[in-house]
Amino acid sequence: MSTEKQFEFAERQLRVSAESVGIDLDVSEGGLLFIHDAIDDWQQDFSDCPEYSKEADRLWKAFGDSPQGREVLRALGEACALAVDTWRTRTWEDHSLSFEAQGWDSLKSRAFVDYAMSVGIAAIRCVEYANRGSEDVEAAIAAARRINFSELGAIGAAKRHTPMKKLREWTVEQYRAGEWPSANKAAHDLKESVMAHGRTIGANLSPENAQRTIAEWMRKSA
C-alpha cells in the first residue's frame, strides 16, 4: 500500500472517531484548528477565517466543560493540523533533510508516521469521551495504557533499520575492496550498484539523496 493510500485510510479513521462524538470534520475542521492553535500557542493567523473562531466557540461550549472533552478537541485539532500542514500542502516535498540513514525511505514516510500516531491518539480520546463513566471501557483503556510502547517501538525500529543496516555494511565492503581517491568519488561510482542491491533486500535509497548517503557511510567507516 502506498503512503498516499495509507494516509487516506488514516484520514477515514479520523473521521470515524470524530463522528463517534458527534463532530463532522467537514464542518468543524477549521474550528478544531483554531482551538489547537490557541491551546498550543502556535500563533497562526486566522484573521481571514472568522468562521473558524465561530465554530471553535461552538465546539468549546459543547465539549470544553470536561477534561475529556477538552482532550478530544486538542487531539482532533492536532491530527487535523498535521493533515492540513503536512499532507494537503505536501510540505515534505520542500524539506531538505534526509532520513535515509535512519532507515526511512523518505521524509514523506516519516511524516505519515507522525500523522498516524496523532490519529491513534485522537481515537483513544474519542473513546474515552464517548464512554466516560463506563467501567468496562475504563478498564480497557487502563489495560491499553499498560502496554510498553517504548519496547514495542524499539522492536519496530530494529526491524525497520535491519535492511538499511545490511545495505550499509555491504556498501562499506565494496568501498574497502576498491581504491578511490575520495568517498565522494566512490559513492558516485558505486551509487547504481548500491541502489540495485538495496532493492533486492528491501532497503530503498532515493536517487536524489543516494550518493550523499553512501558517501556519508563511507566516511564514517574510515
C-alpha positions in Angstrom: 0.0 0.0 0.0 1.4 3.4 -1.0 2.0 6.1 1.6 -0.8 8.2 -0.1 -3.2 5.3 0.3 -2.2 4.8 4.0 -2.9 8.5 4.6 -6.3 8.2 3.0 -7.1 5.2 5.3 -5.9 7.1 8.4 -7.9 10.1 7.4 -11.1 7.9 7.2 -10.4 6.5 10.6 -10.0 10.1 12.0 -13.4 11.0 10.5 -15.0 7.9 12.1 -13.5 8.8 15.5 -14.8 12.4 15.2 -18.2 11.2 14.2 -18.4 8.9 17.3 -18.5 12.0 19.5 -20.8 14.0 17.1 -18.2 16.0 15.3 -18.3 16.4 11.5 -14.8 17.3 10.2 -16.2 18.8 7.1 -18.0 21.4 9.3 -15.7 21.6 12.3 -12.1 21.2 10.9 -11.5 25.0 10.9 -12.7 25.3 14.5 -10.5 22.4 15.6 -7.5 24.1 14.0 -8.3 27.3 15.8 -8.6 25.5 19.2 -5.4 23.6 18.6 -3.6 26.8 17.8 -4.9 28.5 20.9 -4.0 25.7 23.2 -0.5 25.2 21.9 0.1 28.9 21.2 1.2 28.4 17.6 0.1 31.9 16.8 -1.3 31.2 13.4 -3.1 34.0 11.6 -6.8 33.1 11.2 -8.0 36.7 10.7 -9.3 36.0 7.3 -11.3 33.0 8.5 -13.8 34.4 11.1 -15.9 31.2 10.7 -13.1 29.3 12.3 -13.4 31.2 15.6 -17.2 30.9 15.5 -17.0 27.1 15.1 -14.3 27.0 17.8 -16.7 28.8 20.2 -19.4 26.3 19.4 -17.2 23.3 20.0 -15.8 24.7 23.2 -19.3 25.2 24.6 -20.2 21.7 23.7 -17.0 19.9 24.9 -14.9 22.3 27.0 -16.7 21.8 30.3 -14.9 18.5 31.0 -11.3 17.3 30.9 -12.2 14.5 28.5 -14.0 16.9 26.2 -11.0 19.3 26.1 -8.7 16.4 25.3 -10.9 15.4 22.4 -10.7 18.9 20.9 -7.0 19.1 21.3 -6.3 15.6 19.9 -8.6 16.1 16.9 -7.2 19.5 16.3 -3.6 18.2 16.3 -4.5 15.5 13.8 -6.3 18.0 11.6 -3.3 20.3 11.7 -0.9 17.6 10.6 -3.3 16.7 7.8 -3.5 20.2 6.5 0.0 21.4 7.1 1.9 18.3 6.1 -0.3 16.3 3.7 -2.6 18.6 1.8 0.1 21.2 1.2 2.8 18.5 0.8 5.3 20.3 2.9 7.6 17.3 3.0 8.5 18.0 -0.7 10.2 21.2 0.4 12.1 19.6 3.2 15.8 19.1 2.6 16.7 16.8 5.5 17.3 13.1 4.6 16.0 10.4 6.9 17.5 7.6 4.8 20.4 7.0 7.2 17.8 6.4 9.9 16.0 3.8 7.9 13.3 5.9 6.4 12.9 5.7 2.6 11.6 9.3 2.5 10.5 12.2 4.7 7.1 11.5 3.4 7.0 8.1 5.2 8.3 9.8 8.3 5.6 12.5 8.1 2.9 9.8 7.8 4.0 8.1 11.0 3.5 11.4 12.9 0.1 11.7 11.4 -0.9 8.1 12.0 0.1 8.5 15.7 -2.0 11.6 16.1 -5.0 9.8 14.6 -4.5 6.9 17.1 -4.3 9.3 20.0 -7.5 11.1 18.8 -9.3 7.8 18.5 -8.4 7.0 22.2 -9.6 10.4 23.3 -12.9 10.0 21.5 -13.4 6.5 23.0 -12.7 8.0 26.5 -15.2 10.8 25.9 -18.0 8.7 24.3 -17.8 6.1 27.0 -16.9 8.3 30.0 -18.1 6.7 33.2 -18.3 3.2 31.8 -16.3 0.8 34.0 -15.7 -1.7 31.1 -14.3 0.9 28.8 -12.2 2.5 31.6 -10.7 -0.9 32.3 -10.0 -1.5 28.6 -8.3 1.9 28.3 -6.3 1.3 31.5 -5.1 -2.0 30.1 -4.1 -0.4 26.8 -2.1 2.2 28.7 -0.1 -0.5 30.4 1.4 -1.6 27.1 5.1 -0.8 26.9 5.0 1.4 23.8 8.7 2.2 24.1 9.6 -1.5 24.0 7.3 -2.0 21.0 8.8 1.0 19.3 12.3 -0.4 19.8 11.3 -3.7 18.3 9.7 -2.0 15.3 12.7 0.3 14.8 15.1 -2.6 14.9 13.0 -4.4 12.2 12.8 -1.2 10.1 16.5 -0.5 10.3 17.8 -4.0 9.6 17.6 -3.8 5.7 19.3 -0.4 5.7 22.0 -1.7 8.1 22.7 -4.6 5.9 22.9 -2.3 2.8 25.3 0.0 4.7 27.6 -3.0 5.6 27.5 -4.3 2.1 28.4 -0.8 0.7 31.3 -0.4 3.1 32.6 -3.8 2.0 32.5 -2.7 -1.7 34.3 0.5 -0.7 37.1 -1.2 1.2 37.6 -3.7 -1.6 38.4 -1.0 -4.1 40.6 2.1 -4.4 39.2 5.6 -4.7 40.7 9.0 -4.2 37.7 10.0 -2.1 34.5 8.8 -0.5 32.6 11.1 -2.9 34.2 9.5 -5.9 33.5 6.1 -4.6 29.9 7.0 -3.9 29.5 8.3 -7.4 30.9 5.1 -8.9 29.0 2.7 -6.7 25.7 4.6 -6.5 23.8 2.5 -9.1 25.1 -0.9 -7.8 24.3 0.1 -4.2 20.7 1.1 -5.1 20.2 -2.1 -7.1 21.4 -4.2 -4.2 19.2 -2.3 -1.8 16.1 -3.0 -3.8 16.8 -6.8 -3.5 16.8 -6.6 0.3 14.1 -4.0 0.9 16.4 -1.1 1.6 15.5 1.7 -0.8 17.5 4.8 -1.3 16.1 7.7 -3.3 18.0 8.7 -6.4 18.2 12.3 -5.2 20.0 11.5 -1.9 21.6 8.2 -2.5 25.1 9.4 -3.4 25.2 11.7 -0.3 24.1 8.9 2.0 26.6 6.4 0.5 29.4 8.9 0.9 28.5 9.5 4.5 28.5 5.8 5.2 32.0 5.5 3.7 33.4 8.4 5.5 32.1 7.1 8.9 33.6 3.7 8.1 37.1 5.1 7.7 
